[in-house]
Amino acid sequence: MNIPDTSAKRIVIIGGGFGGISLAKKLGRLALQVVLIDRHNYHTFQPLLYQVSTSGLEPDSIAYPIRKVLKRLDNFHFRLTSVEHIDTAKQEIHSAIGKLTYDYLVIATGTKTNFFGNTRIETNAMPMKTVPQALNIRSLMLQNFERADDCEQEEDRKALLRFCIVGAGPTGVELAGAFAELKRHVFPKDYRHLNVSEMEIHLFEGGERVLSPMSERSSKKASLFLENLGVKVHVHTIVQDYDGDVLQLKDGTTMRTKNLIWAAGVTGATIDGFETAQLMDRLNRYKVNGFSQIEGFENIFAIGDVAYMETAEYPKGHPQVAQPAIQQGEHLAKNLNLLLQGKNMKPFSYFDKGTLATIGRNRAVADLGKLKFGGFFAWFIWIFVHLAALVGFRNKVVVLFNWAYNYINYDKAARLIVRPFTRKV
Ligand SMILES: Cc1cc2nc3c(=O)[nH]c(=O)nc-3n(C[C@H](O)[C@H](O)[C@H](O)COP(=O)(O)OP(=O)(O)OC[C@H]3O[C@@H](n4cnc5c(N)ncnc54)[C@H](O)[C@@H]3O)c2cc1C
């Protein structure tokens, strides 16, 4: 890689997500050469991907150029590539555009969708982890509506209009709510000769309740909100197979659908090179100590979703949400400062700011410490928190404007098939 060697030590950060960006932003004042590598040239605000999938927002309002986020940092380099291997002995990373040595390495690669080894589902279902995948869902949904409008055969039409979401965590719940809003307020105006009431939204969850990371109270409320919106919630239900047309449940039940969205789990986006499997936990995350150092290495760190830090309070590691990644990134910057001064690093401690999930218009649930509530006020907080967390002033303004427009007009303006979706055979 064409990065100049300087007298400053080099820190390589792999991943420009919540963790990588929050770390890099804080490294400005340190005597380090910072190299950030990502396979995308933008940071993705994943919590709002579902709004891109359901035509509520354009992708460029939830993505932000990484170079722009870090433009004020001296001694900063960005490279657009995918890191494929880490040679820990030579202190070198290998990527599609070449090799680079490091003094410190931070792995902040997040997660990828977990299909639990089911290759048929992987081939035929729609994941939602990246902007292109969210756009695929948007295109597929609109293409299937166009096809349904021209479809005489009732069973085929119903399969085109049946939307199945697997996994009732925040992603699945928010997506189901957004589909329900489209059915209620938007599609009846667009497809005036189609019986839009034939659109079905099914949410499948293998566990006993929706939003399992949240309190039971919020979970119950969310189920109620979903049912009021017409979403069919199936708990204790495992989706076992999907061939692109027929979905099969573990109990043998089958259902035709042309839209299966997979939000059932993630696995660490680890990189080849660490020889021992003992470094990983059951979710394929790097085991790190309280300073985010990967076990056995003093100069290799992992933060965010790809890190497993066991503490007394979090024996299964921190939740895989944005806040631990942000806080670990900021904390690591402070620790690197201490390290460079020859001082002892301080262990990380997570401050849980709470959890929110929205279910369509005017409804959300919130677990904020001991406070657990749902309804309009929770929805209002949800809006405020997401606007505040979005990267970039322009994005905040554009998103706020879009939400206000959609709210007043009962509309979702981004109903465009810009890049038609074709399933890989
Ligand atoms: C649909 C969805 C909805 C979510 N909703 C919420 C929510 O409402 N609230 C919440 O707190 N959290 C939510 N999350 C979780 C949250 O987005 C993650 O916890 C957070 O992004 C983790 O940050 P990270 O920095 O660890 O990884 P990420 O933000 O995922 O960043 C990882 C980065 O690494 C890059 N990368 C990966 N591998 C490589 C490689 N080999 N080479 C180069 N680059 C690489 C990726 O391109 C990416 O930019 C949601 C996640 C999804 C998918």
The ligand as a Gaussian input file, in Angstrom:
#p B3LYP/6-31G(d) Opt

LIG

0 1
 C      -30.433000      -3.380000      10.303000
 C      -29.727000      -3.011000      11.584000
 C      -30.369000      -2.212000      12.511000
 C      -29.740000      -1.852000      13.697000
 N      -30.382000      -1.046000      14.587000
 C      -29.745000      -0.618000      15.687000
 C      -30.351000       0.312000      16.581000
 O      -31.497000       0.717000      16.383000
 N      -29.633000       0.739000      17.648000
 C      -28.351000       0.305000      17.883000
 O      -27.721000       0.757000      18.834000
 N      -27.765000      -0.581000      17.082000
 C      -28.417000      -1.053000      15.992000
 N      -27.805000      -1.945000      15.151000
 C      -26.493000      -2.470000      15.516000
 C      -25.381000      -1.475000      15.240000
 O      -25.489000      -0.985000      13.935000
 C      -24.063000      -2.163000      15.461000
 O      -23.998000      -2.620000      16.785000
 C      -22.897000      -1.213000      15.195000
 O      -22.896000      -0.822000      13.844000
 C      -21.568000      -1.871000      15.554000
 O      -20.537000      -1.000000      15.251000
 P      -19.124000      -1.574000      14.776000
 O      -18.229000      -0.387000      14.630000
 O      -18.698000      -2.672000      15.670000
 O      -19.405000      -2.248000      13.350000
 P      -20.075000      -1.637000      12.051000
 O      -20.768000      -0.359000      12.329000
 O      -20.849000      -2.753000      11.453000
 O      -18.834000      -1.304000      11.115000
 C      -17.999000      -2.276000      10.590000
 C      -17.272000      -1.688000       9.385000
 O      -16.236000      -2.563000       9.013000
 C      -16.178000      -2.680000       7.607000
 N      -15.543000      -3.967000       7.330000
 C      -15.940000      -5.200000       7.743000
 N      -15.064000      -6.138000       7.361000
 C      -14.093000      -5.496000       6.671000
 C      -12.894000      -5.935000       6.021000
 N      -12.512000      -7.216000       6.038000
 N      -12.137000      -5.009000       5.379000
 C      -12.505000      -3.706000       5.363000
 N      -13.611000      -3.245000       5.980000
 C      -14.389000      -4.124000       6.631000
 C      -17.616000      -2.575000       7.169000
 O      -17.716000      -2.144000       5.825000
 C      -18.167000      -1.542000       8.165000
 O      -18.066000      -0.225000       7.661000
 C      -28.431000      -2.329000      13.952000
 C      -27.784000      -3.128000      13.030000
 C      -28.433000      -3.472000      11.834000
 C      -27.723000      -4.343000      10.835000

